[in-house]
Amino acid sequence: MNFRLFFTVLLSSLGCSNLVLAHPLGDPEFNQLEQLLINYDFVVRYELPPYENKRGLKPYGLLHTKTKTIWINPVVFDLGNAKATLIHEAVHASQTCAGNGSIALVDLEIEPPQITRPYFMRYHQYRREIEAQAYTVQAQPDSLALVTQLLNKYCSKVPEQN
């Protein structure tokens, strides 16, 4: 039995969807990116995002720009795409930094791979360009290095507190 999915559904059905679920300790790259986001004052939450699409489905990830909160839907750990989801949302985080709190395009000199087009073509106008950048970085073999560069270029670190 898939216990993470079971508990996610159970807690959600009980109205406890705001409970933070277990942290994915197994992937050092995932943990490295999560820590970098935290250093740039983003909050990463492992719970169902507080949003549904038109079909009533929760997204794999979501960034709320005003609170700098990233939600990672726990189902992505079971699906095996947790790192890709965090990378995608981290691109949006860098876009938020580039736009000083509002999402803005970043300097990205690579074209979206053909395989990513169905994922962002459903969006319209400016939102399509924003999503195209996130899917483009997510699909690269060096996606972690690329998103790290974007975060370091556009975001400011939180000062250390004594």
N, C-alpha and C positions, 0 to 999 in steps of 0.2 A: 504494500500500500504506500502511496506517495503521501507522507505525513505533512510535508510543507503545504502542499495544495489542499489537503484535507483541513488543516487548521486555518488556512487562509479563508476557505469557503465557510467553515464553521464560525470563525470570528466575525466575518462579514455578515453572515446571516443573523448573528446575535447583536449586530449593531456596534461591534467592536473593531471596525475597520481602521480606526486610528491607532491601534496598538502596533508598535514597531516590532517586526518579526526578526528572527535570528539573522545575524550578519554572515555573509558568505566569506569565510576565512580562507578558503582553499586556493584562491587565485591571487598571487602577489601583485600582478599588474592591475587587477581590479582594485585591490586595497591601496596601491600606490596612487591611482587616479582618484579614488575616493578621498584620500588624505590631501591631495593637491586641491581638490574642490573645497574641502573644509578650510584649508589654509587661505583660500580666497573668499572665505566667509559664506560659502554655500552650505546648506543643510541637506544631507542625503537621508531619505527615509525609505525603509523597505516595507511598504504597505500599498494597498490599492490606491491609485491616484483618485483625488476627489473630483473626477470628471468622467462623463460617459459620452461616447460619440452618438451620432444619430441612430445607430442600431442598438444602443444600450450597452455597448462594450467598453470596458476600461482599457486605456492605452497601456503599452508596456512601460512607458516612462512619460514623465511630465515635468516641466519646469515652470514654476510660478515666479515671474521676474521680480515682482515687488518684494516678496519675502525671501528671494534667492533660495527657494526650497525645491529640491529635486525628489520626485517620487519614483521609486523603482517598484513596479508590480512584482510581487514575489513569484508569480508564475514563470518569469523569465529564467529563474534559476533551474526550474524543472525542464524548461525548453532548451536550455543550454545557450541562451543568447544574452546572459546578464552583462557580460563585458561590452558587447556591441551596443546594448541599450544604454549603459552608463556613458560610453563614448559619445553616442548620439546626443544625449542630454548635456554632456560636457561641452560639445560644440555649441549648443544653445546657450550654455553658461558663458562661453567666450563671446558669443554674439551679444549677450546682455551686457557684458563688460564693455564691449566696443561701442555700444549704444548708450552708455552711462545709465543703465537701468531699464532701457527699452531695447528690444531686439533689433540689431542692425547687422548688415552683412559684414563679414570679415574679409581680409585679403586672402583669397584662396586661389592659387594659380593652377589648380587641377580641374579637369572637366569631370562631370559625373559619369561613372561607368554606365554603360547601356543597361546593365542588370538592375540598377537602382531606379531607373526612370519610372516604372509603374508605382513606386512608393511615393514619389513626390509630385507626379503629374496630376494627381487628383486634387491637389491644392490649386488655388488661384492666385495670380499676380505675385505680389511681393512675398506672400507666405510660401509660394512655390520655391522661390529663390532661397529663402531661409532654410526650408526643409531639404532642398537640393544640396546645400552645403553640408548639412548634418549627415545625410545619407552618403554623400561622397566621401567624407572623412571616415565614416564608419566602415565603408567597404574597402578601404586601402589596407594592404598588408602591414604597413607601418602606422596604423591608425592611432595607436597609443602615443607614439612619438609626435604625430601631427597635432593631436588634440592638446598634448602637453605644450607644444610650441605656441598654439593659439591662446591657451590660458595664460601662459607666461608673458605673451606679447600684450594682451589686452586687459588683464586683470591685475589688481593691486593686492598684495598680501596684507592680511590683518596684522597690525602690530602685536608683538608678543606682550603679554601682560605679566607683570612681576607679582 
